[in-house]
Amino acid sequence: MIKQYKNKKMKTLKINQILLLIIGLVVFNGCVEDDDFDTPNTNIVEPVIDGTIIEIEAVKALLEQQQAAGESIFEFEETNSYVQGYVVSNDEGGNFFEEIVIQNNFQNASAGLKVLINVSPLFGRYEVGRKIYVKLDGLAVGLSNGVVAIGEPQGSDLEKISSAQEDDFILRSAEIQTIVPNVRTLAQISDDDVNTLVQLSSAQITQSQLGLSYAGESTDEFDGDRILESCDADGGFILMQTSTFADFKALTLPSGAGSITAVLSKDFFGEQFTININTPEDVNFVGDRCEPSLLNPNIQPTLTFSNVVSRWEQEGGYVEFGLDEAPAIIEGYVISSDESGNFFEELIIQNSTDGNDAQVTLEDGDMPPNPRLGFRVSLDRQDLYQTFPFGRKVYIRLNGLAVDVENGTFNIGFPNVSEIVQIPDGLVDEFIIPGEVIEDISPRMISILGVTESDENTWLQFSDVQINRNLLGLTYSAEPADNFDGLRTLESCLEETASIELQTSTFADFKALPVPQNRGDIQGVFTRDFGDDFNVIIINSPDDIDFNNTDRCDPDFLDCTDPSGGGSAIFEEDFEGFGTYASEGWDNINISGTDTDWFISSFSGNFYSRISAFNSGNAEANVWLVTPAINMDGTTGEELSFDVQASFDNGTNLSVWVSTDYAGDPTTATWTLLDAAIPVGPASTFGNFETVGPINVSCVDGDMVVGFFYEGSDSSATTRYHVDNVVVTGN
C-alpha cells in the first residue's frame, strides 16, 4: 500500500492530503464542546424563519391584554409569528416532564415561558443553552400552574403540543450558548424572573428538613417540598420542589450552605415562588451553615380573630374557608415552642403582643375591635421553632383551611369532610407565612380563678404559685403513672383553694427534671387538657418558671412532738360488710352542691369508699367524709394510716384533717390539717392502692374525728379517689 501511495501523482497526493485535513478538522470540531456563537453545529441546519420573530415579553403582553378583557388564553391565528428563546430546563434527571422552559436571552434574561409538549425525553434535542423558535399560529398562550405557558388551545385551557406536531411548531437553531443565571436574593425575585434560570448565591436547606431526601419520603406525593432559607442579609424562604419521578429523589439533601442554580417557577396553585433544579449538581451547598433572616412577605390581614370566631358561631360549628372566597388572612404571634419537645406538630398563636386587646389594620384600611384571642394550628411538621420562634409574626391564609373547636379550644387545620386534620407538610408553606419581625411577648398577668374561655391559647402569667406539697420530689412527667403527659398541681398562694394543672409531655426533654420546690411566678400557654375536662398551663421550657421564694405557703399542719409508734388499733374501718354511712356513724356531707357524694364501691371483692366529681355537673363539689368520734384519752403515741387509690388524676384535691369540736357541721368545726402525702395516680387509667402514713396524731386529746375533704369540680378537678383501711393505733 505504501508503494502504491508513492506511485501516485503529486497532484493526487496533495488533493488527498487536503481532504484528510478537512475531514480531521470536522471530526476534531465535532468532538469538542464549544459554546461560541460563531461556531455552528454541523448536525443542524439553521432554520429559515419565514415570519416575524417576536419577543417573549410581547407574548406575555398579549396574554395580559386578553386577561384584562376577561379571557384566560390568547390564541395565535394568521399572525405568521415565532417566539424565540434559550432552553434552561433539562428533563434528563426526571425533574421536568413534557415541557421546555425557555428564556429570552442566554444572559441577563428578563422574561421566560414554558412550552407544553407531549414528548419525553426532550434533553437529547433541546439541551440547556439551545436556541429554539416556536411557531405560534395554531397555539395559544395562557397560565399553567400560575406561570406563562404556550400550548394547543382547548376551550379556555392549554393542552400539550402533540408529539406528531413537534417538528411543525418547534424549530431548533444551531446556536448553543452557555446560560448565565441571574444572581438574585430572595428579596429581589419577581414575576419577571419566572421561567428563567436564577442563582441564589447564599442559601441552605432549613434545619428542620436536614436528613430528608429530595423527594423520597413516604409523605412526598407528586413532589417533595423542601424549604430553602436565604443566608443573605435580606433573608427569606422559598420552596424547592423535586418531582417524585426524578432519578435523584432518594438522595439526601446537602447539609451545608452555598449557591443553587435553578429554574424559578410557582407552586401547583400558582401562589408562591418555587425553584426546580435540573440535577443535584446545581446545588453547591458545601460551606458552613448560616443564621437565616426573613423577608417581609408584604401580606396584609383581611380578617381579625374575632371575625373567625363570629363566623364559627354563626355557622353553628365547623367552618371551612373556600378557595373561591375572598382572601381570608389573619395575622398573629407565635407563643409556643417545640424546641424542648413540650409542643408537637402545632403552633399556638395569639393576636396581641401583650395582655391587652390587639391592634390590627386590615387590608381595606379598617381598624375594627380585636379582642385578645388565640388559636391552635395543627400541622404535620416538626422543629417549628426554627422557622416560627416565640414571638414571630405569622400570617395564615385560611382559604382552603377549616376552623373548629377541638379539645375545648379553637383549632385551625386542614378540612377532611366535616372534621379537622393536620395541614400536610407539603402545604404548610402555602398557608402559614412567617413575617420578618419577632416581637417581645408580654404575658397577661392574671389569677388562676380569673381565667376565662377568652384566655385559651394565649400567654399568661400566674404569680405567687407553687407545686402542691404532695408532688414535691416528683419529676415533670417521668413517673410510671405518667401516660403521654404528666400533670402537676399548681396552687395559688394568693387565692384560697385556687389551683391549675401544669401539663408536661412525656416527650419533653426536661421531663425527668424534678419539679421546682419553691414558690414564685410561671408563664405559659393557657389551654384545656386533651379530653377538655379541666384547665392546664403548658410551658415551653423550665425557663418559664421562676420559683425563687423559698418560703412556701403550705398550711399549718398538726405538729405532734410526742413520741409515737407501735400500739394496737383503737379505731379501724375496712368497709367490708359496711352498711350506710349514717348507720355506721360516719358523716357524708356535700357543703357546696348536689349529686357528688362519697359512696361505697367494690372491685374484685374489696370494698372501699369512693368519690369523683366527673360528670357531676357541679362547678364545685366540696364533700366531707367524717369518721365517728375516736377517744384519744386512754392511749398514747397514736398514729393514723389509711390506703388511697388515685385514678384518672388531674390534680390532688383530697386532704385529711382532724377536729376535736366537730358537732355534725363541718363548716363550724375547727379543723387542723394533717401532713398526709396523697398519692398521685395516672391521668387516663386506674392507679394502685397506696398506704398513707402513719401520721403522728398523739398530741390530740379528747374525742377526735378524721375528715377526708374532697374539693372537686366537674370542669377542672375530677380525680377519682378510693379510701380504704382507715386505722388509728395507740399504746
C-alpha positions, 0 to 999 in steps of 0.5 A: 500500500505504501508503494502504491501511495508513492506511485501516485501523482503529486497532484493526487497526493496533495488533493488527498492530503487536503481532504484528510485535513478537512475531514480531521478538522470536522471530526476534531470540531465535532468532538469538542464542546464549544459554546461560541456563537460563531461556531455552528453545529454541523448536525443542524441546519439553521432554520429559515424563519419565514415570519416575524420573530417576536419577543417573549415579553410581547407574548406575555403582553398579549396574554395580559391584554386578553386577561384584562378583557376577561379571557384566560388564553390568547390564541395565535391565528394568521399572525405568521409569528415565532417566539424565540428563546434559550432552553434552561430546563433539562428533563434528563434527571426526571425533574421536568416532564413534557415541557421546555422552559425557555428564556429570552436571552442566554444572559441577563434574561428578563422574561421566560415561558414554558412550552407544553409538549407531549414528548419525553425525553426532550434533553437529547434535542433541546439541551440547556443553552439551545436556541429554539423558535416556536411557531405560534399560529395554531397555539395559544398562550395562557397560565399553567400552574400560575406561570406563562405557558404556550400550548394547543388551545382547548376551550379556555385551557392549554393542552400539550403540543402533540408529539406528531406536531413537534417538528411543525411548531418547534424549530431548533437553531444551531446556536448553543450558548452557555446560560448565565443565571441571574444572581438574585436574593430572595428579596429581589425575585419577581414575576419577571424572573419566572421561567428563567434560570436564577442563582441564589448565591447564599442559601441552605436547606432549613434545619428542620428538613436536614436528613430528608431526601429530595423527594423520597419520603413516604409523605412526598406525593407528586413532589417533595417540598423542601424549604430553602432559607436565604443566608443573605442579609435580606433573608427569606424562604422559598420552596424547592420542589423535586418531582417524585419521578426524578432519578435523584429523589432518594438522595439526601439533601446537602447539609451545608450552605452555598449557591443553587442554580435553578429554574424559578417557577410557582407552586401547583396553585400558582401562589408562591415562588418555587425553584426546580433544579435540573440535577443535584449538581446545581446545588453547591451547598458545601460551606458552613451553615448560616443564621437565616433572616426573613423577608417581609412577605408584604401580606396584609390581614383581611380578617381579625380573630374575632371575625373567625370566631363570629363566623364559627358561631354563626355557622353553628360549628365547623367552618371551612374557608373556600378557595373561591372566597375572598382572601381570608388572612389573619395575622398573629404571634407565635407563643409556643415552642417545640424546641424542648419537645413540650409542643408537637406538630402545632403552633399556638398563636395569639393576636396581641403582643401583650395582655391587652386587646390587639391592634390590627389594620386590615387590608381595606384600611379598617381598624375594627375591635380585636379582642385578645384571642388565640388559636391552635394550628395543627400541622404535620411538621416538626422543629417549628421553632426554627422557622416560627420562634416565640414571638414571630409574626405569622400570617395564615391564609385560611382559604382552603383551611377549616376552623373548629373547636377541638379539645375545648379550644379553637383549632385551625387545620386542614378540612377532611369532610366535616372534621379537622386534620393536620395541614400536610407538610407539603402545604404548610408553606402555602398557608402559614407565612412567617413575617420578618419581625419577632416581637417581645411577648408580654404575658397577661398577668392574671389569677388562676380563678380569673381565667376565662374561655377568652384566655385559651391559647394565649400567654399568661402569667400566674404569680405567687404559685407553687407545686402542691406539697404532695408532688414535691420530689416528683419529676415533670412527667417521668413517673410510671403513672405518667401516660403521654403527659404528666400533670402537676398541681399548681396552687395559688398562694394568693387565692384560697383553694385556687389551683391549675394543672401544669401539663408536661409531655412525656416527650419533653426533654426536661421531663425527668427534671424534678419539679421546682420546690419553691414558690414564685411566678410561671408563664405559659400557654393557657389551654384545656387538657386533651379530653377538655375536662379541666384547665392546664398551663403548658410551658415551653421550657423550665425557663418559664418558671421562676420559683425563687421564694423559698418560703412556701405557703403550705398550711399549718399542719398538726405538729405532734412532738410526742413520741409515737409508734407501735400500739394496737388499733383503737379505731379501724374501718375496712368497709367490708360488710359496711352498711350506710354511712349514717348507720355506721356513724360516719358523716357524708356531707356535700357543703357546696352542691348536689349529686357528688357524694362519697359512696361505697364501691367494690372491685374484685371483692374489696370494698372501699369508699369512693368519690369523683366529681366527673360528670357531676355537673357541679362547678364545685363539689366540696364533700366531707367524709367524717369518721365517728368520734375516736377517744384519744384519752386512754392511749398514747403515741397514736398514729393514723394510716389509711390506703388511697387509690388515685385514678384518672388524676388531674390534680390532688384535691383530697386532704385529711384533717382532724377536729376535736369540736366537730358537732355534725357541721363541718363548716363550724368545726375547727379543723387542723390539717394533717401532713398526709402525702396523697398519692398521685395516680395516672391521668387516663387509667386506674392507679394502685392502692397506696398506704398513707402514713402513719401520721403522728396524731398523739398530741390530740386529746379528747374525742377526735374525728378524721375528715377526708375533704374532697374539693372537686369540680366537674370542669377542672378537678375530677380525680377519682379517689378510693379510701380504704383501711382507715386505722388509728393505733395507740399504746 
